[in-house]
């Protein structure tokens, strides 16, 4: 890790309780200074920032460090050797935003402290959300950009995003709620899942599909599609899409070399932002008087009430909702395969760190989804739940496409002769191309096909104290025999099955269960039966039974 000395960094909007600022480490060259040369972000700056994010997203990098040192980063040559970049999901949007501002000489400020609105056990999951308690302007010419990145890592968490879209007092937010339009949801837009996860949009397809990249506590960087994994929630939780408020520096002095020093960064209020909208919370009918009625929101397009996720996709596609079922299945299987490979990287990291050799703790963390320390870095309950949700979405999607086909729904774009057969063929082709390999404890490799991984998905342990065989759901004696886990660890593995069965990530539930509580099926310890995630099984069962006309040609 690149070392920086934290001494004197910034001026704060609220001085009391401000974090210790940072200075340049003695061995840093002047070229690493953060220097402001332009006093505000222009629309062209926002567009180029989006292009920067797209370039990172479209590269094949798998860690934050490799992404910023790789060919997807046009500024990589300006970073000296020995610099190591790391980030988790909450830090990544801020890291990308500041890195771009630094390299382009643009002003930057950030929310450096938040306070809960009401009682909470964990400020990351406050039921009513948080408010901004302090903002910090990063001063030009006083600090290395690398020191700022380190300070951001210490200051930012998912709590920084959990703010009501209308809340502008006592201090403004860094981001705002955008209108659901193709002009507003763009590369660089942030997505906040109130279950504690953050992502950044890097591309939006012509058909409205949103591609995002996200980081993890193990420094992995992954990619996916916007879908049900990002849940809607009450406005106070601030869930959904967020755009950066353009920063403006005022009260500065201009040095002879053009560097702007001193001053304060301000951001526009909601009323000053043309693209601000709360429709993602309240729908596109008149806003209710009470925020608690957000669940009654309706999303209407062309006279038709749509599901929220369909509405988003249709609006981003220019106002027309259309599904090419063959392409959808192709893309979703490929995305699931990528997620399985990302999971393999995470499990390998836990094994390399020796987590599986540690003794089993007496109880689970206070919450298995929202923890910290080694559990946050090396466990995978949240990652696994999101993966299972994606497999279920594929299963539900193929059933939906078959129903649309039978009903002659014009939103289905399909000109073939046998939809079910074509979907099975597409599924099989993409699944065949997907293979995941892991190493047993004795270092012998085990290759898993896509469908074998799907069959094992609810048997795969999220617990980093378990051997690699149990992490990958091995059940046959021949494969599982190399696992050295003792009877206690195996008892924990068996008792955690009901937690593995559930898709819901219950961040607000106390989960410090003992083994006895898990065995007794105490409240909050999961569900007995996992959902059906077998898309191919559904298609195979319906082959030859589908009736109805094909959609009419457009």
N, C-alpha and C positions, 0 to 999 in steps of 0.2 A: 504494500500500500504506500502511495506517495505521502511523505510526511509534510505536514504544514504546522506552523506554530500559530495558535489562535491568540491574537493580541488586540488588534484594533481594526475593525472592519467597516462599520456602518453607522448611519444615523437612523434612529427609530422614531416612528410616529408616536409611540408611547414609551417613555424612557424607563419607567419603573419595571423591574423584573426583566430587562432586556438581556439576551444572552451575551456572553463575553464575545466581543468582536474579534476578527482575525487579521493578522498581518502576513506579509510575504515571508516565507522561509528564507534564510540567508542565501541558500544555494539556488534560488530561483532567478532566472534571467528576467530583465525588464520586459521582454517580449511576452511574458505570461501575465502581465498586468491587465486587469480589467479596465479599459479606457472607453469612455463614452465620446462619440464624435457626432452623433445625431440626437437631437433633443426629443424626437418622438417616433413611434412606429407608424409607418404609412401603410395603406392597403397593399402596396407592392412588397413591403417587408413581410406582411402577413402571408402573402402568396408565396414568397420565397421560403419562408419558414415552413409552410406546408410542403413545398418541394423537397426541402431538407429531410423532413420526416418521412416522406414517400421514399426517398432514396435509401434511408435506413431500413424501412419496412420491406422494400423490394429486394434487398440484399439477402443472402442466406446465412447471416450471422446468427449465432445461437447464444451469445452472452453479451451483456452490456459493454464489457471491455472490448470484445472483438468487433462489436458493431461500430464503436467510435474510433477504433484503430483500423477498421476495414475499408474497402473501396467504396462502400455506401456513404461514407462521411467525406464530403469534399474538403473539409478542413483538417483532415487527419495529419497532414505533413506539418502542421503548426504545433503539434503536441510532442514534446521531447520524449526520448526513450525513458522508460522507467515509470511513466505515468500509468496508473491502473484505475480504470473507471468501474464503479460498482453502484448498484441501485436496486431498490425493491420496487414494488408496483406503485406505491404512493410517490416515491421520489422521482420516478422516471419522467413524468410530464414536466416537472419543474426543472429537472436536469437538462432535458432537451431544449426547453424554452430559454433557460439561462445560457446554455452553451452557445446557442445560435445568437443570442443578444451579445454575448461576449465577443464572438468572432466577427460580428458585424458592427460593433461599436454602438449598440442601442441601449437605451435605459432599461433598468430592471429593478423591480421591487417585489416583495412577497409577504404573505401573511406569516408572521413569525411566531404567533401565539393565538390560540383560540380558547374559549371558555364554554363549558356546557350550559345549555339552557335548561336548567332543571337538574335533578339528581341523576347520577350515573355511576355505574361501577367501572366503566371503561369509556373514556372520552371518544374513542373511535366508534362507539356504537350508541351514543346518546339518543334516546328515544325521540326527543324534540329537536335534536340537532345542536349545533354550536354557533357561537358568534365570534367575530374577529376581535381579539383583545389587543393585538399589536401588529403593526406593519413596519417593514424595514426597507429602507432605500439603500441599495448597494452603491457606495461612493466610488466615483471614477478616480483612477490613478493611485489608489491606496492599497490595493490588495491583489493577489494573484487570483485568476479565475478558478484555479484548482482549489484554493482555500474556500471560495464561495460555494463551490459544489459540495465540499465537505460540510460546510455550515448548513446548507440546505438539507443534506442527509440527516443531520441531527435535529433540524427544526420541523421538517414536513412529515406528516403521517396521514393516514386516510381521514383522520379527524379534521384535517385542514380543508377538506372538500364537503364536509357534512354540514352545509349551511343552507338555510331557506333561500330560494332565489330572490325573494323580495327584500331580504335583510341587508340593509346598508348602514346601519348604526350599531355600535358607535363608530365603526370603521368599515370601509368597503371591502368586498371580496376581490380576489385575483381573477375570478372567472365569472361568467354570466350564463344564464339559461338561453340558448339560441332557439330561433324559430326552426321548425322541422321543414327545412327546405334544402335543395341541392346547393344553394349558395352559402348556407350557414353550416351544415354538417359537412366538414371537409377535412383534408389532411391537417393534423394539428389539433383537431377537436378532441377533448378529453371525455372519457366515459367513466362515470362513477357508479359502481355497484355498492349499495348501502350495506351489503354483507362484508364489506371491507376490501374490495378489490378495485384497482384502477387500470385503465387502458387508454391508449392514444390511437385515434383513427389515422391510418396512413394511406388508405385508398378507398374510394367509393366507386363501385362498378356502375355501368350504365343502367343495369337492372335494379339498382338501389341497394345492392348488398354492400354492407360496411365491413371493411377489413381493419383489424386493429392489431397493435403490438402491445405486449405487456411484459413487465419484469417480475421477478420473484426473489424471495429472501436469499436464495442460493446464487443469485446474480444471473440466472438464466433469463433469456429473452425469448418469448414465444409469440405466436401469431394465431389469430382466430377470426371468426365471423361474429358480428353483433347478433345476439339472439336472446333466448329466454334465460341464459346464464346471467344476464344483467337485468335484475328485477326492477319493476316500478315500485315506488314507495311514496310515503307521504311527503309533501313539499318540504317539511321541516328537515327531513333527512338529506335533501339536496341531491337526490339520485338523478341519474341520466346523463344527457349530453351537456357539456360545458365548453364555452369558448373563452379564450384569454381576452381580458380587457386591455386595449392598447395603452401602453405606458407613455406618459409625457413628462419630461424633466423641466422643472421651472426653478427660477432663482439661482441659476448657475453662473459661473464665470468661465469665459473662454480663454484658454491659454494661447500663446503665440503659435504653438504647433497644432492648434485646432481641437485639442482635448477639452471637453466640458467638465469642469470640476465643481464640487459642491452642489447645492440645490436639493430639491425634493421631487420624488416621482409621485404623480397623481394619476388616477384612473377615472374614466367617465362613469357617471351614474347610469342606472338602467334606462332612465328616460332619455339619455343622450346617445343611446346605442340603437341604431336602426334595426339591428337584427335581434334585439331582445324579445323574448316571448316566453310565457309560462304554459304554452299549450301542451307540452309534454306531461305536465302535472294535471291540468284541468280540462284538456280536450279543446275542441274548437267551437264550442257553444259558449254562451255567456258564463263567466266565472262564478262559481257558487259563493255565497256569503261566508261559508265556513270551510276552512281548509280541510276539515275532517271528511268532507264530501268528495275528496279527490278520487275515491274508488268509483264514483258515479260518472266519471269523465267519459264522454263519447267522442269518437274520432270519425268524422264523416268526410268522405271524399266523393265527389261526383254524385251526390245524393245517396250514397251507400255507407252504412255504418260498418267500419272495419275494426278488427282486432288491432290493438296498439302497434304491435310489431309489423303487421301488414301495412298499417297506415304509414309508419316510418319508411318502410321500403318503397311503397308507392310514391310518396312525396319525393323521395330522393331519386326516383326513376322518372321524375318529371310529371307525376300525376297519374300514372298508369300502373296498376298492379298486374304483373304477368309472371307466370312460372313456367320455365322449361324443365319438366320433371326429370328428364334424363341428365341434364346439366346439374340440376340440384343434387341428385343422388351422387353423381361423380364428385362434385365439390365437397359434399358433406362427408363422404367416405375418406377422401383425401385429407380433409381437415382432422377427422378423428385419428387417422393414421399418424399425422404430424403430432397430435397431442400425446399419443402413446409413446412416440419417440422422445418427446419432451419429458414424459414421466420417467422413461428409462434413464435419462440424464440425471434426473433428480434422485432416483433410487441409487444410482451409481455413486453420486456424491455422498449420500448418507453412509453407504458401505465403506467408501474410501476413508471417510472420517472416523470409522470404527464405531458408529452409533449402535450397530447391531450387537456389538460385544459388551456394551454396558449393561448392568443389571436392570431388570424391569422395575420402574418406580412403583411405590405403593398405591398410587392413584394417578389418574389422568390429570392433565393440566386443568386449570379452572374452566377453560373453554378450549376444546381441541381445534376449533376453527380460528379463533382470535387469540393467539398466545404470543410468546416471545422467546428469546433465547434459542437453544438448540432445537426445541420442538418446532418453533416457527420455521427454522432453516431446513430441517431434515425430515419432518413429517409431511404427509400429503393428504390429509382429510379434505381440505378445501379444493385442492387441485383435482383429487379423485372425484369429488362430488360434481364439479364442473364437467369433468370428462363423462361421467355417467349421464348427466343432463344432456350433453351433446349427442350421445348414442340414443337416448330416448327421443330427442327431437328428430333424429333421422327416422326412427321407427314411426313416430307420429306423422312425419311428413309424407312417407310413402302411403300410409293409409289415407291421408288427406288427398293426395294426388289421385289415387284410385277412385275415391268418392267423387272428386271433381270430374274425372273422366267419365264416370257412369252418368253423372248429371249433365254432361255436355257444357260444363262451365267454360265460358269464353276466356276466363283468365288463365286457363291451362293452354300453353303453347306446345302442342304435340301433333305431329303429322304422320306418325307411324301407324302400323296396323295392329300391334299388340302391346299395349302399354306395360302390362305386368311382365311379359317376357323381356321387353327392352330394359326395364328397370332391374330385373334379375341379372341380365347379361352385363349391364353397366356396373352393378354392385360387385358381381363376381370378378370382373376384369380389374377393377380398382382394388378390391380386397386381395386378389392374388399378388398384386404388385407391392403389397404392404407386408413387411416382415420385421418383427422386433426380436432382438437377441439380448438375453441377459446372461450373466455368469452365476452359476451356482456357487456355493461356498467353497467347493473344491476346485473352482475356476474352470469347470467344464461349461461350454456354452449351451444354452437352450434357445432354440428358435421357436418363436410363437407366431402363428399366422394371425391375420386380422380377426378372423372369426373365433380362433382359440382365445385370443385376448378378450374379445367380447364375452365369451362364455365364462371367463374367469373374473370379469371385472368386479363383481361384488365379493369375490374371495380375496382380492388383492389387499394386503394389509397396508394401512396408512401409518402404522406405528413404526418409527425408526429403530426401535429396539429389537425388531424381528429380523430374521435372516432373509437373504435375498429370495430364497425359495418361497417363503410366506408372503413377502412383499409382492410377488408375482402370482400368488394364488395357486401354488402347486398343491395338488391333492393326491396324485398317484405316488405310490411308495417309491418307485424307481427314481423319480425326479426329486422327491422331497427328502429322500434318505440322507442326503448330504447336509441337511440343515442341523446345526448343532444346538438349536434352542432346547432348553430344559423343559421340564413339565410345567413350571410356573409360566414361562413365556408362552407355551402352547395353550395353556388355560386362558391367558389374556387374549391370545389370538381368537380362540373360539368365542369368548365372551364379548368381543368387540364386533361380532358379526352383525348384530342388529344396528349398530352405528354405521357399519358399512352399507347396510341396506337402504339407508335414507338418502334422498337427494337434497333435502332442505339443509341449508347451512345455518344452524341456529346459534348465531353469535351472541345473542342476548340471554342464553341459558347457562346456568351454572352446571358445569360438567366434570367436576373433579371427582369422578366416580372411582370407587374401589372395585376390586375384582368381585367381591361379594355383591355389591350393588348392581354390577353389570349382570351377574348370574341371576339375580332376583328380578331383573327387568324393571328396575326402578324408573320412575318418570324421567323422560328425556334421554333414555338409553337407546333410542332408535325404534325401528319397526321390524315386524316379523318377516315380512315378505317384500323382496325388492320388486320394482316395476319391470314390466316387459320392455326390453330394449332390442329385441331381435327383429330388425327390419326385414332381413331376408326370409326369416321364418314366416312372417306375415305374408309377404309376397308369394312365397311358395304355396301357402295354404289357400291363396285366392286364385292361383293360376287356373285358367279354364272356366272360372266361375263369374268373371266380370262381364256384366251386360251393360248396354246403354250405348248411345251414340257418341262418336268422337266429337270434340269441339269443332265448330265450323271454322274453316280457314279464315284468316283475317283478311 
